[in-house]
Amino acid sequence: MQIPREEFVPTDLQEQAFQDGPLPIGFGQTISQPYTVAAMAEALRLSPSDRVLDVGTGSGYAAAVLSCLAAEVHSIERIPELAESASQRLRRLGMDNVHVHLGDGTAGLPAYAPFDAIVVAAGAPELPQPYVEQLADGGRIVIPIGSTSTSQSLYRFTRHGDHIQSEDLGPFSFVPLIGKHGWPDDDLSWRQTE
């Protein structure tokens, strides 16, 4: 309730902001329903000192929620217009511990690793290896994985040294995770920037 969800949806959809369903935010993307954002944030098992990688910034809503639970959030978005508008929105709302980056989210952000938690708001065909490499010991990854780009199960992976424990948290449906370590994209006009 600390986050004004209506600030993260298009103006014409603000009356629907707190309905428990996804809403379109443009560019073929959606803001996840409140239940999904809450379930993923809870599954991360965050501590106030944690550093989080949020993959798929979208409108910035999930990053805003995470900013209340963790010390620092690095959020990465592949669509320039969404990255810019989310960055401006988060700054305007005073969420100074969120840093928005433009680039291929499937590659993570190695320059800012290791992360205590990684959350991915798009469905992947498998767990991208860069996430495992950028995860601190004891860290958690929450990501939807499935054999199609639209129907997945939500998984939590926990790192214990060289061992990765996996837990299936149930079925969910997300937009596809596009990029080098995800589903292919026909338009790779975006590029990695810092």
C-alpha positions as CSV (number, residue, x, y, z in Angstrom):
1,M,0.0,0.0,0.0
2,Q,3.0,2.3,0.2
3,I,3.3,2.3,-3.6
4,P,0.7,4.4,-5.6
5,R,0.1,1.8,-8.4
6,E,-2.0,4.3,-10.3
7,E,1.2,6.2,-11.1
8,F,2.5,3.1,-13.0
9,V,-0.4,2.6,-15.4
10,P,-1.5,4.6,-18.4
11,T,-3.8,7.6,-17.5
12,D,-6.8,6.0,-19.1
13,L,-6.4,2.9,-17.0
14,Q,-5.8,4.5,-13.6
15,E,-9.3,3.5,-12.3
16,Q,-8.3,-0.1,-12.9
17,A,-4.9,0.2,-11.2
18,F,-5.9,-1.8,-8.1
19,Q,-7.9,-4.5,-9.8
20,D,-6.1,-7.8,-9.5
21,G,-5.2,-8.3,-13.2
22,P,-2.4,-7.3,-15.6
23,L,-2.8,-4.1,-17.6
24,P,-1.2,-3.0,-20.9
25,I,1.6,-0.4,-20.6
26,G,2.5,-0.2,-24.3
27,F,5.0,-1.9,-26.6
28,G,3.3,-5.2,-26.1
29,Q,4.2,-5.2,-22.4
30,T,2.0,-5.4,-19.3
31,I,2.2,-4.4,-15.6
32,S,1.8,-7.6,-13.7
33,Q,-1.3,-8.0,-11.4
34,P,-0.7,-7.0,-7.8
35,Y,-1.0,-10.6,-6.6
36,T,1.8,-11.7,-8.9
37,V,4.1,-8.8,-7.9
38,A,3.4,-9.7,-4.2
39,A,4.0,-13.4,-4.7
40,M,7.3,-12.8,-6.5
41,A,8.5,-10.3,-3.9
42,E,7.6,-12.7,-1.1
43,A,9.3,-15.6,-2.9
44,L,12.5,-13.6,-3.0
45,R,12.8,-13.8,0.9
46,L,14.4,-10.4,1.0
47,S,16.3,-8.8,3.8
48,P,16.6,-5.0,4.2
49,S,20.3,-5.2,3.3
50,D,19.8,-7.1,0.0
51,R,20.9,-6.0,-3.4
52,V,18.3,-7.0,-6.1
53,L,18.4,-7.4,-9.9
54,D,14.9,-6.8,-11.4
55,V,14.7,-8.0,-15.0
56,G,12.0,-6.4,-17.0
57,T,11.4,-3.0,-15.6
58,G,8.3,-2.2,-17.6
59,S,6.5,0.7,-15.9
60,G,8.7,0.3,-12.8
61,Y,6.0,-0.9,-10.4
62,A,7.7,-4.1,-9.2
63,A,11.0,-2.2,-8.8
64,A,9.2,0.3,-6.6
65,V,7.7,-2.5,-4.4
66,L,11.2,-4.1,-4.2
67,S,12.7,-0.7,-3.2
68,C,10.7,-0.8,0.0
69,L,12.0,-4.3,0.9
70,A,15.7,-4.1,-0.1
71,A,18.7,-1.8,0.2
72,E,19.3,-1.4,-3.6
73,V,17.5,-2.4,-6.8
74,H,19.1,-2.5,-10.2
75,S,16.3,-2.9,-12.8
76,I,17.0,-3.6,-16.5
77,E,14.6,-3.0,-19.4
78,R,15.2,-3.7,-23.2
79,I,12.7,-1.2,-24.5
80,P,14.2,2.3,-24.4
81,E,10.9,4.2,-24.0
82,L,9.8,2.1,-21.0
83,A,13.2,2.3,-19.4
84,E,13.3,6.1,-19.7
85,S,9.7,6.6,-18.5
86,A,10.2,4.2,-15.5
87,S,13.4,5.9,-14.5
88,Q,11.7,9.3,-14.5
89,R,8.7,8.0,-12.6
90,L,10.8,6.4,-9.9
91,R,12.9,9.5,-9.5
92,R,9.8,11.7,-9.3
93,L,8.4,9.4,-6.6
94,G,11.6,9.6,-4.6
95,M,12.7,6.0,-5.0
96,D,16.4,6.8,-5.0
97,N,17.6,3.2,-4.3
98,V,16.3,2.0,-7.7
99,H,18.7,2.3,-10.7
100,V,17.2,1.6,-14.2
101,H,19.4,0.3,-17.0
102,L,18.7,-0.2,-20.7
103,G,19.9,-3.5,-22.2
104,D,19.4,-7.3,-22.7
105,G,18.0,-8.4,-19.4
106,T,18.8,-12.0,-20.1
107,A,22.5,-11.1,-19.7
108,G,21.9,-9.6,-16.2
109,L,24.2,-6.8,-15.1
110,P,27.6,-8.3,-14.4
111,A,29.2,-4.9,-13.6
112,Y,26.9,-4.7,-10.5
113,A,27.0,-8.3,-9.4
114,P,26.8,-10.2,-7.2
115,F,23.1,-9.9,-6.3
116,D,21.4,-11.3,-3.3
117,A,18.2,-11.8,-5.3
118,I,17.2,-11.7,-8.9
119,V,13.6,-11.5,-10.1
120,V,12.5,-11.9,-13.7
121,A,9.1,-10.5,-14.9
122,A,9.1,-12.5,-18.1
123,G,8.9,-16.2,-19.0
124,A,12.1,-17.9,-20.1
125,P,12.6,-21.3,-21.8
126,E,15.2,-22.2,-19.1
127,L,17.2,-20.5,-16.3
128,P,19.7,-18.2,-18.0
129,Q,23.3,-19.0,-16.9
130,P,24.3,-15.3,-16.4
131,Y,21.9,-15.2,-13.5
132,V,23.5,-18.1,-11.8
133,E,26.9,-16.5,-12.3
134,Q,25.8,-13.2,-10.9
135,L,24.0,-14.6,-7.8
136,A,25.7,-14.4,-4.4
137,D,26.0,-17.5,-2.2
138,G,22.6,-17.9,-0.5
139,G,21.0,-15.8,-3.1
140,R,17.6,-16.5,-4.7
141,I,16.3,-16.2,-8.3
142,V,12.6,-16.1,-8.9
143,I,11.7,-16.6,-12.6
144,P,8.9,-18.1,-14.7
145,I,10.1,-20.9,-16.9
146,G,8.2,-22.9,-19.5
147,S,8.4,-24.6,-22.8
148,T,6.2,-22.0,-24.5
149,S,6.7,-18.2,-24.4
150,T,3.3,-17.6,-22.8
151,S,2.7,-20.4,-20.2
152,Q,5.2,-21.1,-17.4
153,S,5.7,-22.3,-13.8
154,L,7.3,-19.9,-11.4
155,Y,10.5,-21.2,-9.9
156,R,12.7,-20.2,-7.0
157,F,16.4,-21.1,-7.3
158,T,18.6,-20.8,-4.3
159,R,22.4,-20.9,-4.5
160,H,24.3,-23.0,-1.9
161,G,27.9,-22.8,-3.0
162,D,28.1,-24.6,-6.3
163,H,24.7,-26.2,-5.8
164,I,21.5,-24.7,-7.1
165,Q,18.3,-25.8,-5.4
166,S,15.0,-25.4,-7.4
167,E,11.4,-25.1,-6.2
168,D,8.3,-25.0,-8.4
169,L,6.0,-22.4,-7.0
170,G,3.1,-23.0,-9.4
171,P,1.7,-22.0,-12.8
172,F,1.8,-18.4,-14.0
173,S,1.6,-16.6,-17.4
174,F,4.1,-13.9,-18.4
175,V,5.2,-12.1,-21.5
176,P,8.3,-13.8,-23.1
177,L,11.8,-13.1,-21.8
178,I,13.4,-11.7,-25.0
179,G,17.2,-11.7,-25.5
180,K,20.4,-13.7,-26.0
181,H,19.6,-16.1,-23.2
182,G,15.8,-16.2,-23.6
183,W,13.3,-16.3,-26.5
184,P,14.5,-14.8,-29.9
185,D,13.4,-11.3,-30.9
186,D,13.0,-10.2,-34.5
187,D,13.8,-6.6,-33.6
188,L,17.1,-6.1,-31.7
189,S,17.2,-2.4,-32.3
190,W,17.8,-1.8,-28.6
191,R,21.4,-1.9,-27.3
192,Q,23.2,-2.2,-23.9
193,T,24.0,1.1,-22.2
194,E,25.1,2.0,-18.7
